[in-house]
Amino acid sequence: MNALEFNFFLERGQAHFIAADYEAALSAYASASSLAPLETAPIAGLALTYHALGQKTQARRMWRILAAREPRYLDLRWLRMELHWPNALLAEAKQVIELI
């Protein structure tokens, strides 16, 4: 895995998400996920973006995969304190977690 490229796409996905450019966010997170399929961060980004696009079933399915790999994805405090997610991601995560 090219860590620089992975981080580039992950950060772009987050920036696009915050800017509410969800199609671009989806593309960036998908690129990051293809570089590192076992990493949870791009899966989380994809799930949040699917939810923002109204694809709640897809978002819920992906979040369940995340929670199975890392149960702390169900803890908003952990997302804020450990992953340093901005408010836009936290607000979407709260809604996705409520679907679970």
Secondary structure, DSSP 4 states (H G I P E B T S, - for coil): --HHHHHHHHHHHHHHHHTT-HHHHHHHHHHHHHH-TT-HHHHHHHHHHHHHTT-HHHHHHHHHHHHHH-GGGG-HHHHHHTS---HHHHHHHHHHHHH-
